């Protein structure tokens, strides 16, 4: 697949369901549209992908104390409970609320005065938006949901390496190879 689109995931999930598979949970890297449409299937946002999203929004050497503190808080996701993490995040927000609401003195072409600290606001908004998905593993302890996509990404990396070693396979033989590979890994 050259591009990842939500429709491809939905089609694949529907095919699996039609074949009788029961999907207990999904750990993904943050496909917003897909997360809403999973028909009562628990969804876990990969915690490492969440950290990466926030770090991309905040520069490497962020200047403001609000940005620096948000980076530190974000890095605690993997060892925090939902309540601990969101208590820290809410405390951070209350401390920096006025800073986050600062607007530019210059209006843009539409006459709107944009917020000054868009990247920090965006990082915070991402953490808030994914709140219901970042700690699903706590809510559904009985099905042992993975917190990250590391295991599956490692499996696919190994599969791609194996396929590259056998790059002369026809499409039919590639499919057989993949099925055999996955069957061996599931045992």
Helices and strands as residue ranges (DSSP letters): H 6-18, E 25-28, H 32-36, E 42-45, H 47-57, H 65-74, G 77-79, H 82-100, H 118-129, H 131-134, H 136-139, G 141-143, H 150-165, H 171-186
